[in-house]
Amino acid sequence: MAARIRPFQQFVLKIHSRCDLACDHCYVYRHADQGWRHQPRVMAPHTVRATAARIAEHAGAHRLRRVRVVLHGGEPLLVGRERLRLIARELRSALGGVADLDLRMQTNGLRLDEEWCALLLEERIVTGVSLDGDRVSNDRHRVRADGSGSYDDVVRAVRLLGRPEHRPAFAGLLCTVDVHNDPEAVYRALVELRPPRIDFLLPHATWDHPPPGPGGALDYANWLMTVFDLWNAEGRPVPVRMFDSIEASGAGGTGFTEALGLGSPDLAVVETNGAIEQADWLKTVGPGAAATGFHVRTDSFDTAAAHPGFLARAPGIGGLPGTCRRCSVVTVCGGGLYGHRYRTGSGFDNPSVYCAGLLRLITHIRDAHSPPRHHRLPERDFEALASGGFDADAVGRLAEAQTSLRRSVLAYLRNAGAMTGEGWRSLVQEEASVLDAVLAQPYIRAWAVQCCEALTTGAGPLDTGRVAEMALAAAVRSKRRLQLTVPLRSGAVHLPSLGRLTVLDDGVAERGELTLTVEDGRLRAPDAVTGFEPTRHLTADGIRVAVEDTDPYRDCHTWPPAPRLPEDEFGRWQELFAAAWHIIRRDHPRYADGLAVGLRAITPLLPVTGRNVSDTSRHAFGAVAVALPDTAEDLALLLIHEVQHAKLGALLDMYGLVDPAHDRLYEVAWRPDPRPAEAVLQGVYAHLAVADVWSRRTGEKAAERTRHWWSASVTALDAVLAGGGLTPLGVRFAGAMRSGAGAGPLLDRG
């Protein structure tokens, strides 16, 4: 069966193949592939037309909403103003009615003047400029053919492009890292120019030709860590793509720089002669490494996408080398840039030549912005949680850390320009206690993570309407007056933690939005338009838990959620929940108080024939998803088991328990596939509690279940302790788990 192609969403057009600088670190002119010598200097008009038509053909076939085209070189400004104008209009004309055109350009800036800036604005060409920092740093490499530096002319161009009337055409600055340059001097020179964004580019290198510098990859990590610390300490005066991408991935989204993350390789290059090639950085590997043999005059981009070189760069963890797949930061790093993995003999089946440096940098940024900066557990809490306990104060502090994390993700989205408008302004004006009450709704983080993914990958719409929903919910709690327009989702308005307004008027539903007003803590909607379905709660002595059966972001579990429960089925849930809580209070009191604090919501799942199913999501602390079992005993067991998973997930957000470089997998009794060390800890933590629950029941089945889960848990825990994959703190945590498990003193029960 033929492999399924992935459509291109970015196209780099080499409109001019020569340059008016002679930079000695240029990957086009100074690396292994010298194919530029055989290219026409300028892309001919008929090649531009053919390329534009092929891009439109591809966008139409794959129903792409937006296409990015980057005009590149060489130096693209060498084509001249009129030719550049014609290229822009040819592209826009071909894509008219097919897809939106995001037209970009990367230039060295030497030729930019008032007329060029006017043209960029007129043709909507958003332009980045290459600058390596201060004068000494920039002129170390970015020189003319006679050896003279380019710094003064580039800075003049950047200041011109950064003027208010030209700034809409300014994309930012691109800086190639050189560890011989002073990182603070580079940082300050770039920030002083107030660009919209800074990109730091690692020099293109392979295992055959490692990056320059005495310390290799670690030198680059240390250089970038110095810049990060300055940038962070000074309040992040300008977005930095690499740092923002690492934080977005760490928050559960997808990175938005090609050098990091697990996004799809969706870029194709068209040379000045019309040849379709892979990304330019492959030119560092060897002559012809980027070539495909296809051409815009004879081949479609679908044909090119089926080339083995594109297919080999599969997105996601499955396309990475084994060492990368087992790394704890793989979702952030993504194996690094594909070209940086090359080594003669093994091809690209290697980690990045920058692997050690990327690991250090990502860990540094993650540690700098993890909840421990704001939340540290007292020693007694850490020990109590390690032994499996459910101390209410300790679980409460985990919940506080999760609220802090949700605030941090919202701040990231705001800094990225995704959260604007009246809803956001109203939300941030609320008292902290009111905002935290809204953020405590478990699926707020699930929504925020999806927003990060949409923002960084461009896949799917960015759901900013959720902010208005949150603002209205907060206004109801604080009794502030507020009027906002909110989106309709399948004919309903969802207000986190409050419930759902269902639209009864087809005409209103077709508009896709509804204006609501809050006055004195009451929602007011247009007359005869809506029916309200409030969030219902399961109650028992000492506990009150929301039933989340309408929230649109509850579909983040392994099994699909059930629709809103009919009243008779809700009554069955209430009956079984009250009975399960009675069992927990009577037979498992060590779990009861903490569970009452940590369990905020239950999401009913669709039943699975013949088995009990339950789940937690790392991005929805406080929520447990359960298909209603037959007995209260089973429900009690499922709740304890899943809240254990939630507790450890929250703890792992605060503390590094697993060595990120450890790549060993371990066999466990509860899964058919070998598991990494972190997953083993998760399984052991939950199943030791399962063994404890069974040990307090009577009968042969209870005794057998106790022995099975205790033995399976301790065997897996001993293996991961012996395997060397835990940090010192992780060893301490696992050791406390092991001591709590003991030698199975409860096995004699029943």
Secondary structure, DSSP 8 states (H G I E B T S, - for coil): ---------EEEEE-B---S---TT-TTTSSS--GGGGS-SB--HHHHHHHHHHHHHHHHHTT-SEEEEEEESS-GGGG-HHHHHHHHHHHHHHHTTT-EEEEEEEE--TT--HHHHHHHHHTT-EEEEE--SSHHHHTTT-B-TTS-B-HHHHHHHHHHHTSTTTGGGEEEEEEE--TTS-HHHHHHHHHHT--S-EEEE-----SSS--SSTTTHHHHHHHHHHHHHHHHHTT--S-BHHHHHHHHHHTTS---BTTBSS----EEEE-TTSEEE--GGGGGT-TTTTEEEEETTT--HHHHHTSHHHHHS-SSGGGS-HHHHT-TTHHHHTTS-GGGG-BTTTBT-S--TTHHHHHHHHHHHHHHTSGGGT----HHHHHHHHTT---HHHHHHHHHHHHHHHHHHHHHHHHTT---HHHHHHHHTS-HHHHHHHHTSTHHHHHHHHHHHHHHH--S---THHHHHHHHHHHHHHT--EEEEEE-BTTEEEETTTEEEEE--HHHHHHTEEEEEEETTEEE--TTTEEEEE-EEEEETTEEEEE-SS-TT---SSS-B--S--HHHHHHHHHHHHHHHHHHHHH-HHHHHHHHHH--EEEEB--BTTB--EE--TT-TTEEEE---SSHHHHHHHHHHHHHHHHHHHHHHH---B-TT---EE--TT-SS-EEHHHHHHHHHHHHHHHHHHHTS-SHHHHHHHHHHHHHHHHHHHHHHHTT-B-HHHHHHHHHHHHHHTT-GGGG--
